[in-house]
Amino acid sequence: MEAQLRTVLSASNMDQTAIVGIAAKLEENLNSSNNSIKNLQCKIAHMSKARKDLLQTYEAKQRALGVPVEEFSAKPLESSTA
C-alpha cells in the first residue's frame, strides 16, 4: 500500500518532503487504528470470558439451591475475535 501511495503522490508532482510527511502521517494513523482494534478485541475477549464465568457460577448456584438451570439458561456469547 505504501508503494501505491507513493506512486499516486509522486504523480501529483508534490514536493518530496510533503510526500514523505503525508506517508508518515498515514502510517501513524494506520498503526493507531490497528492498535485500537487490537485493544478492543482484547476487551471483547475479556468481557466474553467474564460473562461466561458469571453464567457458570450462577448456574452452579442454581443447581446447589435445587433450581432447574433451564429456568434461566443464557447461552454464552460467541466471540468473533481471532
NUFI-356865 format. One record per residue: x, y, z of N, C-alpha, C in turn. Coordinates in pm, whole numbers, plus 50000, padded with zeros to 5 digits. Example, Ala and Ser with C-alpha at 12.3 -4.5 7.8 and 13.67 -1.06 7.14 Angstrom:
@neast 51319&nnorth 49431&nup 50780&caeast 51230&canorth 49550&caup 50780&ceast 51320&cnorth 49670&cup 50780 .
@neast 51285&nnorth 49775&nup 50708&caeast 51367&canorth 49894&caup 50714&ceast 51290&cnorth 50003&cup 50787 .
//
This chain:
@neast 50082&nnorth 49881&nup 50000&caeast 50000&canorth 50000&caup 50000&ceast 50087&cnorth 50125&cup 50000 .
@neast 50196&nnorth 50121&nup 50073&caeast 50284&canorth 50237&caup 50079&ceast 50339&cnorth 50271&cup 49941 .
@neast 50375&nnorth 50168&nup 49865&caeast 50428&canorth 50190&caup 49731&ceast 50323&cnorth 50254&cup 49641 .
@neast 50198&nnorth 50208&nup 49655&caeast 50090&canorth 50265&caup 49575&ceast 50067&cnorth 50411&cup 49612 .
@neast 50071&nnorth 50439&nup 49741&caeast 50053&canorth 50578&caup 49785&ceast 50164&cnorth 50666&cup 49730 .
@neast 50287&nnorth 50618&nup 49740&caeast 50399&canorth 50698&caup 49688&ceast 50385&cnorth 50722&cup 49538 .
@neast 50339&nnorth 50621&nup 49465&caeast 50319&canorth 50635&caup 49320&ceast 50216&cnorth 50743&cup 49290 .
@neast 50104&nnorth 50738&nup 49363&caeast 49998&canorth 50838&caup 49341&ceast 50048&cnorth 50977&cup 49377 .
@neast 50113&nnorth 50988&nup 49493&caeast 50160&canorth 51120&caup 49535&ceast 50270&cnorth 51172&cup 49443 .
@neast 50356&nnorth 51084&nup 49395&caeast 50462&canorth 51127&caup 49302&ceast 50402&cnorth 51178&cup 49172 .
@neast 50297&nnorth 51111&nup 49126&caeast 50231&canorth 51152&caup 49002&ceast 50165&cnorth 51288&cup 49017 .
@neast 50138&nnorth 51328&nup 49139&caeast 50072&canorth 51457&caup 49160&ceast 50172&cnorth 51573&cup 49159 .
@neast 50299&nnorth 51541&nup 49136&caeast 50405&canorth 51642&caup 49132&ceast 50417&cnorth 51722&cup 49262 .
@neast 50390&nnorth 51655&nup 49374&caeast 50404&canorth 51720&caup 49504&ceast 50551&cnorth 51720&cup 49544 .
@neast 50584&nnorth 51810&nup 49633&caeast 50718&canorth 51818&caup 49689&ceast 50749&cnorth 51688&cup 49762 .
@neast 50871&nnorth 51637&nup 49747&caeast 50911&canorth 51509&caup 49808&ceast 50898&cnorth 51514&cup 49960 .
@neast 50928&nnorth 51627&nup 50020&caeast 50915&canorth 51641&caup 50165&ceast 50769&cnorth 51627&cup 50208 .
@neast 50681&nnorth 51686&nup 50130&caeast 50537&canorth 51675&caup 50159&ceast 50490&cnorth 51530&cup 50145 .
@neast 50540&nnorth 51461&nup 50044&caeast 50503&canorth 51321&caup 50021&ceast 50546&cnorth 51235&cup 50140 .
@neast 50669&nnorth 51256&nup 50184&caeast 50720&canorth 51180&caup 50298&ceast 50636&cnorth 51210&cup 50423 .
@neast 50601&nnorth 51335&nup 50442&caeast 50519&canorth 51374&caup 50558&ceast 50381&cnorth 51311&cup 50554 .
@neast 50320&nnorth 51312&nup 50437&caeast 50187&canorth 51252&caup 50421&ceast 50193&cnorth 51102&cup 50446 .
@neast 50293&nnorth 51037&nup 50389&caeast 50308&canorth 50892&caup 50407&ceast 50331&cnorth 50858&cup 50554 .
@neast 50412&nnorth 50937&nup 50622&caeast 50440&canorth 50912&caup 50764&ceast 50314&cnorth 50930&cup 50848 .
@neast 50238&nnorth 51035&nup 50819&caeast 50114&canorth 51060&caup 50894&ceast 50013&cnorth 50949&cup 50868 .
@neast 50002&nnorth 50905&nup 50746&caeast 49911&canorth 50796&caup 50712&ceast 49951&cnorth 50668&cup 50785 .
@neast 50080&nnorth 50639&nup 50787&caeast 50130&canorth 50520&caup 50856&ceast 50102&cnorth 50530&cup 51007 .
@neast 50120&nnorth 50649&nup 51063&caeast 50093&canorth 50671&caup 51205&ceast 49944&cnorth 50648&cup 51235 .
@neast 49857&nnorth 50701&nup 51151&caeast 49713&canorth 50683&caup 51170&ceast 49673&cnorth 50537&cup 51156 .
@neast 49731&nnorth 50469&nup 51061&caeast 49702&canorth 50328&caup 51039&ceast 49747&cnorth 50245&cup 51159 .
@neast 49866&nnorth 50271&nup 51210&caeast 49915&canorth 50200&caup 51327&ceast 49827&cnorth 50227&cup 51449 .
@neast 49786&nnorth 50349&nup 51466&caeast 49700&canorth 50385&caup 51578&ceast 49565&cnorth 50313&cup 51567 .
@neast 49509&nnorth 50309&nup 51449&caeast 49382&canorth 50240&caup 51427&ceast 49396&cnorth 50091&cup 51453 .
@neast 49504&nnorth 50033&nup 51404&caeast 49528&canorth 49889&caup 51426&ceast 49544&cnorth 49858&cup 51574 .
@neast 49614&nnorth 49945&nup 51647&caeast 49630&canorth 49925&caup 51792&ceast 49496&cnorth 49937&cup 51863 .
@neast 49414&nnorth 50032&nup 51822&caeast 49281&canorth 50047&caup 51883&ceast 49196&cnorth 49923&cup 51859 .
@neast 49202&nnorth 49870&nup 51738&caeast 49127&canorth 49748&caup 51705&ceast 49173&cnorth 49632&cup 51792 .
@neast 49305&nnorth 49614&nup 51805&caeast 49358&canorth 49506&caup 51888&ceast 49314&cnorth 49521&cup 52033 .
@neast 49319&nnorth 49644&nup 52085&caeast 49277&canorth 49668&caup 52223&ceast 49129&cnorth 49636&cup 52243 .
@neast 49046&nnorth 49676&nup 52147&caeast 48903&canorth 49647&caup 52157&ceast 48876&cnorth 49497&cup 52147 .
@neast 48950&nnorth 49426&nup 52062&caeast 48934&canorth 49282&caup 52052&ceast 48971&cnorth 49214&cup 52183 .
@neast 49075&nnorth 49263&nup 52249&caeast 49114&canorth 49208&caup 52379&ceast 49007&cnorth 49234&cup 52484 .
@neast 48949&nnorth 49354&nup 52481&caeast 48843&canorth 49386&caup 52576&ceast 48720&cnorth 49298&cup 52552 .
@neast 48686&nnorth 49275&nup 52427&caeast 48573&canorth 49187&caup 52394&ceast 48599&cnorth 49046&cup 52447 .
@neast 48718&nnorth 48995&nup 52423&caeast 48753&canorth 48860&caup 52469&ceast 48745&cnorth 48854&cup 52622 .
@neast 48797&nnorth 48956&nup 52690&caeast 48796&canorth 48960&caup 52835&ceast 48653&cnorth 48965&cup 52888 .
@neast 48570&nnorth 49049&nup 52830&caeast 48432&canorth 49063&caup 52875&ceast 48351&cnorth 48936&cup 52845 .
@neast 48377&nnorth 48874&nup 52731&caeast 48308&canorth 48749&caup 52697&ceast 48342&cnorth 48640&cup 52798 .
@neast 48470&nnorth 48633&nup 52836&caeast 48511&canorth 48533&caup 52935&ceast 48448&cnorth 48563&cup 53071 .
@neast 48445&nnorth 48690&nup 53109&caeast 48385&canorth 48727&caup 53237&ceast 48236&cnorth 48691&cup 53239 .
@neast 48168&nnorth 48712&nup 53128&caeast 48025&canorth 48678&caup 53119&ceast 48007&cnorth 48527&cup 53128 .
@neast 48091&nnorth 48452&nup 53057&caeast 48083&canorth 48307&caup 53061&ceast 48106&cnorth 48256&cup 53203 .
@neast 48208&nnorth 48310&nup 53270&caeast 48237&canorth 48270&caup 53408&ceast 48120&cnorth 48304&cup 53501 .
@neast 48060&nnorth 48420&nup 53482&caeast 47945&canorth 48461&caup 53562&ceast 47829&cnorth 48365&cup 53543 .
@neast 47801&nnorth 48328&nup 53419&caeast 47692&canorth 48236&caup 53391&ceast 47718&cnorth 48099&cup 53453 .
@neast 47841&nnorth 48052&nup 53445&caeast 47875&canorth 47923&caup 53504&ceast 47857&cnorth 47926&cup 53655 .
@neast 47900&nnorth 48035&nup 53718&caeast 47884&canorth 48049&caup 53863&ceast 47737&cnorth 48054&cup 53900 .
@neast 47660&nnorth 48129&nup 53824&caeast 47517&canorth 48143&caup 53851&ceast 47447&cnorth 48008&cup 53836 .
@neast 47479&nnorth 47934&nup 53731&caeast 47417&canorth 47804&caup 53711&ceast 47456&cnorth 47706&cup 53820 .
@neast 47581&nnorth 47713&nup 53867&caeast 47625&canorth 47627&caup 53977&ceast 47546&cnorth 47659&cup 54104 .
@neast 47524&nnorth 47787&nup 54129&caeast 47444&canorth 47827&caup 54247&ceast 47301&cnorth 47778&cup 54233 .
@neast 47244&nnorth 47786&nup 54112&caeast 47109&canorth 47738&caup 54089&ceast 47099&cnorth 47589&cup 54122 .
@neast 47196&nnorth 47512&nup 54070&caeast 47195&canorth 47368&caup 54095&ceast 47208&cnorth 47339&cup 54245 .
@neast 47294&nnorth 47415&nup 54311&caeast 47314&canorth 47396&caup 54455&ceast 47187&cnorth 47424&cup 54535 .
@neast 47106&nnorth 47516&nup 54485&caeast 46981&canorth 47551&caup 54553&ceast 46863&cnorth 47468&cup 54504 .
@neast 46888&nnorth 47379&nup 54407&caeast 46782&canorth 47294&caup 54355&ceast 46693&cnorth 47361&cup 54252 .
@neast 46737&nnorth 47473&nup 54198&caeast 46660&canorth 47543&caup 54094&ceast 46702&cnorth 47487&cup 53959 .
@neast 46605&nnorth 47443&nup 53879&caeast 46642&canorth 47392&caup 53747&ceast 46714&cnorth 47499&cup 53663 .
@neast 46823&nnorth 47459&nup 53604&caeast 46904&canorth 47552&caup 53523&ceast 46824&cnorth 47601&cup 53403 .
@neast 46732&nnorth 47518&nup 53354&caeast 46654&canorth 47556&caup 53235&ceast 46568&cnorth 47680&cup 53258 .
@neast 46535&nnorth 47709&nup 53385&caeast 46453&canorth 47827&caup 53413&ceast 46527&cnorth 47956&cup 53380 .
@neast 46657&nnorth 47949&nup 53386&caeast 46738&canorth 48065&caup 53345&ceast 46856&cnorth 48010&cup 53268 .
@neast 46841&nnorth 48002&nup 53140&caeast 46952&canorth 47950&caup 53060&ceast 46994&cnorth 48055&cup 52959 .
@neast 47100&nnorth 48121&nup 52990&caeast 47160&canorth 48219&caup 52898&ceast 47276&cnorth 48151&cup 52829 .
@neast 47279&nnorth 48160&nup 52701&caeast 47385&canorth 48096&caup 52624&ceast 47509&cnorth 48185&cup 52624 .
@neast 47627&nnorth 48125&nup 52634&caeast 47750&canorth 48205&caup 52623&ceast 47759&cnorth 48271&cup 52487 .
@neast 47811&nnorth 48391&nup 52487&caeast 47829&canorth 48465&caup 52362&ceast 47948&cnorth 48409&cup 52287 .
@neast 47937&nnorth 48402&nup 52157&caeast 48049&canorth 48360&caup 52075&ceast 48130&cnorth 48483&cup 52040 .
@neast 48259&nnorth 48472&nup 52059&caeast 48349&canorth 48582&caup 52025&ceast 48398&cnorth 48566&cup 51883 .
@neast 48393&nnorth 48673&nup 51806&caeast 48439&canorth 48666&caup 51667&ceast 48583&cnorth 48713&cup 51654 .
@neast 48650&nnorth 48733&nup 51767&caeast 48789&canorth 48779&caup 51761&ceast 48880&cnorth 48661&cup 51734 .
@neast 48987&nnorth 48690&nup 51666&caeast 49081&canorth 48581&caup 51634&ceast 49214&cnorth 48608&cup 51699 .
//
